[in-house]
């Protein structure tokens, strides 16, 4: 028996328990579905006032009219004027005004799907073609992410293509958004080194240009890439869970978002180049004496990306580190850096940098004078770099002169009635001889550093000495009271204690210039003695003395 005379229309609703009840608010709402995931629909026959027509039984054709975009004009029967695809869902067998569809699965993705019911006049008493009032979206289940890097690796900061595959082909044409904070590096630490966005879609695969500004690999976490626009109409009506990409239903509803699954590690990014910046700062102009602990040695060797920024993940934990190397050279010849005290920082990468900052470095003397190193500089290299990346720009520091120096005070004879001036010289070893260090206009000696001994020591005083172009003058005051004789002068160049000259008595205030000590006298074979000299007042002045006897032989 078929009773169709009172049937005015049909509606689809969710297959729930209890079942939907015509006449209640939004009984015919339809929730967002997942592409490729089966679902069933409930269907109800309606009478002329929209109530359940429980007396109707019979077969009604069910089709799903799918459109890629919402907004298609609707006819008076609530059916769209055109459809991108018509999906046959079989025949609904109504009993007492209700029916349940067979399992339906839609392979593509559609933003606007409506259920269309077609009932013949033989069944319904009149031909009825009507669509459900509510539409729904069928969204892709997830994006699968991948990066396109030639050979699987790329210099940090260079552009590469990243893809988000919806898995549904051409039926998805959207452009998802990326949450760049949902990113971890190869050590599973948060990273903010990625930039870019999706700008095109081809056959359901969104793609865009991206840059990763650090080394190593990265992966995007679940929901890092998502599309909130695809099911926006359903979201506005509460027919999906807003802000969620869940593919497991809660209360019959899935998440509104097309969300990405966690990606595999993408790429291996290596430094684009290294950069070396180094400065040697001598204590005096362009030179430094050996053993003088006043050489500033500052350098930084950095792993950088293509934009010139440091790549902080080029550090322990990254498996493809090169070895930083700093060497010394002079005029193209190697100079051992073991002579530097304190030693250079142990070569190691820390947050993309190898750094040494030391304002008070000493270039140690050898046991015998050597040098000079007139163009001493530092040279950098990155050894065994797995990706063949080298230093871009300067490879060397500035150059400085490093010299083995000494201070000399020369003997002088003069009148006991006048002040006496003794030449003071700074010299350095050329490799063959000692020559004046005309670059030294820095060395100063306080008066107290000159220790006087001998018969006139208490009758004369020394003045301070300032060198200019390596030369200076030690002025001794005339004896007071006037007297003839001599005085021995030792210069205490040490940092503590008394002078280390070869004189018999010692004293003087340390001048703190031990690097100017040398082999002064026969009391030591080393180059660690303070200089000394003798000043004579009036000893050799025969014109002031009476002659006792003169004999001339021809």
C-alpha positions as CSV (number, residue, x, y, z in Angstrom):
1,X,0.0,0.0,0.0
2,X,1.4,3.4,-1.0
3,X,0.0,6.5,0.6
4,X,1.4,9.6,-1.0
5,X,-1.6,11.9,-1.4
6,X,-0.6,14.0,1.7
7,X,3.1,14.2,1.0
8,X,4.2,17.8,0.3
9,X,8.0,17.4,0.5
10,X,11.0,15.8,2.1
11,X,13.9,16.8,4.3
12,X,17.2,15.3,5.3
13,X,18.6,15.4,8.8
14,X,21.4,13.8,10.9
15,X,21.1,10.2,11.8
16,X,20.9,10.7,15.5
17,X,19.2,9.1,18.5
18,X,16.6,10.2,19.3
19,X,15.7,10.8,15.6
20,X,15.0,14.2,14.3
21,X,11.5,15.5,14.7
22,X,10.0,17.7,12.0
23,X,8.5,20.9,13.4
24,X,11.3,21.5,16.0
25,X,13.9,24.2,15.5
26,X,16.5,23.3,12.9
27,X,15.6,19.6,12.9
28,X,16.9,19.5,9.3
29,X,20.4,20.7,10.0
30,X,23.2,18.8,8.3
31,X,26.7,18.7,9.7
32,X,30.1,19.0,7.9
33,X,31.3,15.7,6.4
34,X,34.7,14.3,5.7
35,X,35.9,13.5,2.2
36,X,36.3,9.8,1.7
37,X,34.6,9.0,5.0
38,X,31.2,7.2,4.9
39,X,28.1,8.7,6.4
40,X,24.3,8.1,6.4
41,X,21.4,10.5,6.4
42,X,18.0,10.3,7.9
43,X,15.1,11.4,5.7
44,X,11.6,12.4,6.6
45,X,8.4,12.9,4.6
46,X,6.6,16.2,5.3
47,X,3.0,17.2,5.0
48,X,1.7,20.5,3.8
49,X,2.5,22.2,7.1
50,X,5.9,20.7,7.6
51,X,5.0,18.0,10.0
52,X,6.0,14.4,9.7
53,X,3.8,12.6,7.2
54,X,3.9,9.2,9.0
55,X,1.4,7.6,6.7
56,X,3.8,7.7,3.8
57,X,5.7,4.6,2.6
58,X,7.5,4.1,-0.6
59,X,10.7,4.5,-2.6
60,X,12.2,7.9,-3.2
61,X,15.4,8.7,-5.2
62,X,18.2,10.5,-3.3
63,X,20.9,12.5,-5.0
64,X,23.5,14.9,-3.6
65,X,24.1,18.0,-5.6
66,X,27.6,19.3,-5.0
67,X,29.2,22.6,-5.8
68,X,32.8,23.7,-5.3
69,X,31.8,27.1,-4.0
70,X,28.8,28.4,-2.1
71,X,26.4,31.0,-3.4
72,X,24.8,29.1,-6.3
73,X,21.3,30.5,-6.9
74,X,18.5,28.3,-5.6
75,X,15.2,27.5,-7.2
76,X,11.8,27.5,-5.6
77,X,12.4,23.9,-4.5
78,X,15.6,24.9,-2.7
79,X,17.7,23.1,-5.3
80,X,20.7,24.9,-6.9
81,X,20.4,26.0,-10.5
82,X,23.6,24.1,-11.4
83,X,25.8,21.6,-9.8
84,X,29.5,20.7,-10.3
85,X,28.7,17.1,-9.5
86,X,25.5,15.0,-9.0
87,X,26.2,12.1,-6.7
88,X,23.7,9.2,-6.8
89,X,22.9,8.0,-3.2
90,X,20.4,5.3,-4.2
91,X,16.8,4.8,-3.3
92,X,15.3,5.7,0.1
93,X,12.7,3.2,1.3
94,X,10.3,5.2,3.5
95,X,8.3,3.4,6.1
96,X,5.9,5.4,8.2
97,X,7.3,8.7,6.8
98,X,11.0,7.9,7.7
99,X,14.0,6.4,5.8
100,X,17.7,6.0,6.3
101,X,20.2,6.2,3.4
102,X,22.7,3.7,2.5
103,X,26.3,4.5,3.4
104,X,27.5,7.5,1.4
105,X,31.1,8.4,0.6
106,X,32.2,11.4,-1.3
107,X,35.7,11.3,-2.7
108,X,36.1,15.0,-3.5
109,X,35.7,18.2,-1.5
110,X,32.7,20.5,-1.8
111,X,31.7,23.6,0.1
112,X,28.0,23.4,-0.8
113,X,26.2,20.0,-0.9
114,X,22.4,19.6,-0.8
115,X,20.3,16.5,-0.7
116,X,17.8,16.2,-3.5
117,X,14.7,14.0,-3.3
118,X,12.9,12.9,-6.4
119,X,9.5,11.1,-6.0
120,X,7.4,10.0,-9.0
121,X,3.7,10.7,-9.3
122,X,3.1,6.9,-9.0
123,X,4.6,6.9,-5.5
124,X,3.7,10.4,-4.2
125,X,0.5,11.1,-6.2
126,X,2.4,13.9,-7.9
127,X,5.9,14.3,-9.0
128,X,8.0,15.9,-6.3
129,X,11.6,17.2,-6.7
130,X,12.8,19.1,-3.7
131,X,16.1,19.7,-1.9
132,X,16.9,19.8,1.8
133,X,16.8,23.4,3.2
134,X,20.2,23.1,4.8
135,X,23.4,22.5,2.9
136,X,26.7,21.1,4.2
137,X,30.4,21.0,3.3
138,X,32.4,17.9,2.6
139,X,35.9,18.9,3.6
140,X,39.3,17.2,3.0
141,X,40.4,15.3,6.0
142,X,43.9,16.8,6.3
143,X,46.8,18.5,4.6
144,X,50.0,16.6,4.1
145,X,53.0,18.9,4.1
146,X,56.3,18.5,2.3
147,X,59.2,20.7,1.2
148,X,60.9,20.7,-2.2
149,X,64.6,21.0,-1.8
150,X,67.0,19.9,-4.6
151,X,69.1,17.1,-3.2
152,X,67.3,17.4,0.1
153,X,69.3,20.3,1.4
154,X,69.6,24.0,0.9
155,X,71.5,27.0,2.2
156,X,69.6,28.7,5.1
157,X,67.7,31.8,4.1
158,X,67.3,30.6,0.5
159,X,63.8,30.2,-0.9
160,X,62.2,26.8,-1.4
161,X,58.7,25.5,-2.2
162,X,56.5,24.0,0.5
163,X,53.4,22.1,-0.4
164,X,50.1,21.3,1.4
165,X,48.3,18.4,-0.4
166,X,44.6,18.2,0.4
167,X,44.4,14.7,-1.0
168,X,41.2,15.4,-3.0
169,X,42.6,16.7,-6.3
170,X,41.1,19.6,-8.2
171,X,37.9,19.7,-6.0
172,X,40.0,21.7,-3.4
173,X,41.2,25.0,-4.7
174,X,41.7,26.9,-1.5
175,X,44.8,28.6,0.0
176,X,45.4,27.5,3.6
177,X,47.0,29.6,6.2
178,X,50.1,28.7,8.2
179,X,50.7,29.3,11.9
180,X,54.5,29.8,11.9
181,X,54.6,29.3,15.7
182,X,53.6,25.6,15.3
183,X,57.1,24.7,14.4
184,X,59.9,22.6,16.0
185,X,63.5,22.1,14.9
186,X,65.5,18.9,14.5
187,X,66.1,18.9,18.3
188,X,62.3,19.2,18.9
189,X,62.7,22.8,20.2
190,X,60.4,25.6,19.2
191,X,61.6,27.6,16.2
192,X,60.6,30.9,14.7
193,X,63.0,30.6,11.7
194,X,60.4,29.9,9.0
195,X,58.7,32.5,6.9
196,X,56.5,32.5,3.9
197,X,53.0,31.6,2.8
198,X,50.8,29.7,0.3
199,X,50.1,31.6,-2.8
200,X,48.8,29.1,-5.4
201,X,46.9,25.9,-5.8
202,X,47.3,23.3,-8.5
203,X,45.1,20.2,-8.5
204,X,44.4,20.4,-4.8
205,X,47.9,21.0,-3.8
206,X,48.6,24.5,-2.3
207,X,52.2,25.7,-2.6
208,X,54.2,28.8,-1.8
209,X,57.7,30.2,-1.4
210,X,59.3,29.8,2.1
211,X,62.6,30.5,3.8
212,X,64.1,28.8,6.8
213,X,66.7,31.1,8.3
214,X,68.6,28.6,10.4
215,X,70.4,25.3,9.9
216,X,69.1,21.8,10.5
217,X,65.6,20.5,9.8
218,X,62.2,21.5,11.0
219,X,58.7,20.0,11.1
220,X,55.3,21.5,11.4
221,X,53.1,20.3,14.1
222,X,49.5,19.2,13.8
223,X,47.2,22.0,12.7
224,X,50.2,24.3,11.8
225,X,48.6,24.7,8.3
226,X,44.8,25.0,8.1
227,X,41.9,26.3,6.1
228,X,39.1,27.9,8.2
229,X,37.3,29.3,5.2
230,X,36.3,26.1,3.5
231,X,33.5,25.2,5.9
232,X,32.8,28.8,7.0
233,X,29.1,28.6,6.4
234,X,28.8,25.4,8.5
235,X,30.9,27.1,11.2
236,X,28.6,30.1,11.4
237,X,25.7,27.8,12.0
238,X,27.5,25.6,14.5
239,X,27.4,22.6,12.2
240,X,31.0,21.9,12.9
241,X,33.4,22.6,15.8
242,X,34.9,26.0,15.3
243,X,38.7,26.3,15.6
244,X,39.1,22.5,15.5
245,X,40.6,20.2,12.9
246,X,39.2,17.1,14.6
247,X,38.3,14.2,12.4
248,X,36.7,12.3,15.2
249,X,33.1,13.4,15.7
250,X,32.0,15.0,19.0
251,X,28.3,15.2,19.4
252,X,28.1,14.2,15.7
253,X,30.2,17.1,14.6
254,X,33.7,17.2,13.2
255,X,36.1,20.2,13.4
256,X,35.5,23.0,10.9
257,X,39.2,23.3,10.0
258,X,41.0,21.4,7.3
259,X,44.1,20.9,9.4
260,X,47.5,19.5,8.6
261,X,48.9,16.4,10.2
262,X,52.4,16.6,11.7
263,X,54.9,16.7,8.9
264,X,58.0,14.7,8.6
265,X,61.3,16.6,9.1
266,X,61.7,19.0,6.2
267,X,65.0,19.6,4.6
268,X,68.4,19.9,5.9
269,X,69.5,23.5,5.9
270,X,73.2,24.4,6.1
271,X,75.0,27.8,6.4
272,X,75.0,30.0,3.3
273,X,78.4,31.3,4.3
274,X,80.7,32.1,7.2
275,X,81.9,35.6,8.1
276,X,85.1,36.5,10.0
277,X,85.6,39.8,11.8
278,X,88.8,40.2,13.8
279,X,90.8,43.1,15.3
280,X,94.2,43.2,16.8
281,X,94.8,46.3,18.9
282,X,98.4,46.9,20.0
283,X,99.2,49.0,23.1
284,X,101.2,51.5,21.2
285,X,100.3,52.6,17.7
286,X,100.9,49.8,15.3
287,X,103.3,47.6,17.3
288,X,103.5,45.6,20.5
289,X,106.5,44.3,22.3
290,X,106.8,40.6,22.9
291,X,105.9,39.7,26.5
292,X,103.8,42.9,26.7
293,X,100.4,41.8,27.9
294,X,98.5,44.6,26.2
295,X,97.5,43.2,22.8
296,X,93.8,43.2,22.2
297,X,92.7,40.1,20.4
298,X,89.0,40.2,19.4
299,X,87.4,38.0,16.8
300,X,84.1,36.3,15.9
301,X,83.6,33.7,13.3
302,X,79.9,33.3,12.4
303,X,77.8,30.8,10.5
304,X,75.3,32.9,8.5
305,X,72.2,32.5,6.4
306,X,71.7,34.1,2.9
307,X,70.4,37.3,4.5
308,X,73.6,37.7,6.6
309,X,72.1,36.8,9.9
310,X,73.7,34.3,12.3
311,X,72.3,30.8,12.3
312,X,72.1,30.0,16.1
313,X,71.4,26.3,15.6
314,X,74.9,25.8,14.1
315,X,76.0,24.5,17.5
316,X,76.2,21.3,19.4
317,X,73.3,19.1,18.5
318,X,73.6,19.9,14.8
319,X,75.3,16.9,13.2
320,X,77.1,18.6,10.3
321,X,79.4,21.1,12.0
322,X,82.7,22.2,10.4
323,X,85.6,22.9,12.7
324,X,86.5,26.5,13.3
325,X,90.3,27.2,12.9
326,X,92.3,30.3,13.7
327,X,96.0,30.5,12.7
328,X,98.7,33.1,12.9
329,X,100.8,34.3,10.0
330,X,103.5,36.8,9.1
331,X,104.5,37.6,5.6
332,X,102.9,34.4,4.4
333,X,104.6,32.3,7.0
334,X,102.9,30.4,9.8
335,X,103.3,31.8,13.3
336,X,102.5,29.5,16.2
337,X,99.6,30.9,18.3
338,X,101.0,28.9,21.3
339,X,102.9,32.1,22.0
340,X,99.7,33.9,22.9
341,X,98.8,34.1,26.6
342,X,96.0,33.6,27.5
343,X,95.4,31.0,24.8
344,X,92.6,31.4,22.3
345,X,89.2,30.1,23.3
346,X,88.9,26.5,22.5
347,X,87.5,26.3,19.0
348,X,83.8,25.4,19.3
349,X,80.5,26.7,17.9
350,X,78.1,28.3,20.4
351,X,74.8,29.5,18.9
352,X,76.4,29.8,15.5
353,X,79.5,31.7,16.6
354,X,83.1,31.1,17.7
355,X,84.1,34.1,19.7
356,X,87.2,35.3,21.4
357,X,87.4,38.6,23.2
358,X,90.6,39.3,25.1
359,X,91.9,42.9,25.6
360,X,95.1,41.8,27.4
361,X,97.0,39.2,25.4
362,X,100.7,38.6,25.5
363,X,102.8,37.4,22.6
364,X,105.5,35.5,24.5
365,X,109.2,35.9,23.8
366,X,111.3,33.0,22.7
367,X,114.4,32.0,24.7
368,X,116.5,34.0,22.3
369,X,115.5,37.1,20.4
370,X,113.5,36.4,17.2
371,X,111.3,38.2,14.8
372,X,110.3,40.8,14.2
373,X,106.8,39.9,13.0
374,X,106.0,43.1,11.2
375,X,102.8,41.9,9.6
376,X,101.4,39.5,12.2
377,X,97.8,38.7,11.7
378,X,95.1,36.1,12.4
379,X,93.6,33.9,9.6
380,X,90.4,32.0,9.9
381,X,89.1,28.9,8.2
382,X,86.3,26.3,8.7
383,X,87.8,22.9,8.3
384,X,86.0,19.7,7.1
385,X,82.8,21.6,6.5
386,X,80.4,18.9,5.3
387,X,78.6,21.1,2.7
388,X,81.7,22.8,1.3
389,X,80.6,26.2,2.7
390,X,83.4,28.7,3.1
391,X,84.1,32.2,4.6
392,X,82.7,35.1,2.6
393,X,84.6,38.3,2.8
394,X,87.7,38.9,4.9
395,X,89.7,35.9,5.9
396,X,92.2,37.8,8.0
397,X,92.5,40.3,10.8
398,X,94.4,43.6,10.5
399,X,98.1,43.3,10.9
400,X,100.4,44.5,13.7
401,X,104.1,44.5,14.4
402,X,105.4,42.3,17.1
403,X,108.9,43.0,18.3
404,X,111.5,41.7,20.8
405,X,112.5,44.9,22.5
406,X,115.0,46.2,25.0
407,X,115.8,49.4,26.8
408,X,119.3,50.9,27.0
409,X,120.7,53.7,29.1
410,X,124.1,54.9,27.9
411,X,127.0,56.0,30.1
412,X,127.9,59.7,30.3
413,X,130.6,62.0,31.7
414,X,130.1,65.6,32.5
415,X,130.9,68.6,34.7
416,X,130.1,68.3,38.4
417,X,128.6,71.8,38.1
418,X,126.0,71.0,35.5
419,X,123.1,68.5,35.2
420,X,124.0,65.4,33.3
421,X,121.9,63.9,30.5
422,X,122.1,60.2,29.7
423,X,120.6,58.9,26.5
424,X,117.8,56.3,26.9
425,X,116.9,54.2,23.9
426,X,114.2,51.6,23.0
427,X,115.4,49.1,20.5
428,X,114.2,46.0,18.8
429,X,115.8,43.0,17.2
430,X,115.7,42.9,13.4
431,X,116.9,39.3,13.1
432,X,120.4,40.6,12.6
433,X,120.9,43.5,14.9
434,X,119.4,45.9,17.4
435,X,118.0,49.1,16.0
436,X,116.1,52.0,17.5
437,X,112.4,51.5,17.7
438,X,111.3,54.8,16.2
439,X,107.6,53.7,16.6
440,X,107.9,53.9,20.4
441,X,106.5,57.1,21.7
442,X,104.6,55.4,24.5
443,X,107.1,54.2,27.0
444,X,107.5,56.3,30.1
445,X,109.7,55.8,33.2
446,X,108.9,57.5,36.5
447,X,111.8,58.9,38.4
448,X,111.4,56.4,41.2
449,X,112.2,53.6,38.9
450,X,115.8,54.7,38.5
451,X,117.8,53.3,41.4
452,X,121.0,55.2,42.2
453,X,124.0,53.8,43.9
454,X,127.7,54.8,44.4
455,X,129.5,57.7,46.1
456,X,127.3,60.4,44.6
457,X,123.9,58.6,45.0
458,X,122.8,60.7,47.8
459,X,123.8,64.0,46.1
460,X,121.9,63.7,42.8
461,X,118.4,62.8,41.7
462,X,116.9,61.3,38.5
463,X,114.0,62.8,36.6
464,X,111.2,60.9,34.7
465,X,111.7,59.9,31.1
466,X,109.3,59.9,28.3
467,X,110.4,58.4,25.0
468,X,109.7,60.0,21.6
469,X,110.4,58.0,18.5
470,X,112.3,55.5,20.7
471,X,114.6,58.1,22.3
472,X,114.6,59.8,25.6
473,X,116.9,61.6,28.1
474,X,117.6,60.7,31.7
475,X,118.5,63.9,33.5
476,X,120.6,63.7,36.7
477,X,120.8,66.8,38.8
478,X,124.3,68.2,39.5
479,X,125.7,67.0,42.8
480,X,124.6,69.1,45.8
481,X,126.9,70.0,47.4
482,X,129.2,70.1,44.3
483,X,131.4,67.1,44.2
484,X,133.2,64.9,41.7
485,X,132.6,61.2,41.4
486,X,130.2,58.7,39.8
487,X,126.8,57.3,40.3
488,X,125.5,53.9,39.0
489,X,121.9,53.8,37.7
490,X,119.7,50.8,37.4
491,X,116.3,50.9,35.8
492,X,113.8,48.7,37.6
493,X,111.7,47.5,34.7
494,X,110.0,44.7,36.7
495,X,106.5,44.4,37.9
496,X,107.5,43.9,41.5
497,X,110.5,43.9,43.8
498,X,113.8,45.5,43.2
499,X,115.7,45.9,40.0
500,X,117.4,42.9,38.4
501,X,120.5,44.6,37.0
502,X,124.0,43.3,37.3
503,X,124.9,46.0,39.8
504,X,125.9,45.1,43.3
505,X,123.0,46.9,45.0
506,X,119.4,47.0,44.0
507,X,116.2,48.9,44.5
508,X,113.9,51.2,42.6
509,X,110.1,51.3,42.2
510,X,108.9,48.8,39.6
511,X,108.1,50.4,36.3
512,X,106.0,47.5,35.1
513,X,107.9,47.2,31.8
514,X,109.5,43.7,32.0
515,X,109.2,43.2,28.3
516,X,112.1,45.7,27.9
517,X,114.6,43.7,29.9
518,X,117.4,42.1,28.0
519,X,120.9,40.6,28.3
520,X,122.4,43.5,30.2
521,X,125.8,42.6,31.8
522,X,127.5,39.3,32.3
523,X,125.6,38.2,35.4
524,X,123.0,36.2,33.4
525,X,122.9,34.5,30.0
526,X,119.2,35.1,29.7
527,X,117.3,38.1,28.5
528,X,115.9,39.1,31.9
529,X,118.3,41.7,33.3
530,X,117.5,45.4,33.9
531,X,119.6,47.9,32.1
532,X,122.2,50.0,34.0
533,X,124.7,52.8,33.3
534,X,127.3,55.0,35.0
535,X,127.2,58.8,35.2
536,X,130.5,60.5,36.1
537,X,130.7,64.1,37.4
538,X,134.0,65.9,37.0
539,X,136.3,62.9,37.2
540,X,138.0,63.6,33.8
541,X,138.7,67.3,33.8
542,X,142.5,67.8,33.7
543,X,142.2,71.5,32.9
544,X,141.0,72.0,36.5
545,X,143.9,70.1,38.1
546,X,147.6,71.0,38.6
547,X,150.2,69.1,36.5
548,X,152.9,67.4,38.5
549,X,154.9,65.9,35.7
550,X,154.6,65.8,31.9
551,X,156.9,63.8,29.6
552,X,156.6,63.8,25.9
553,X,158.4,61.3,23.7
554,X,159.0,61.7,19.9
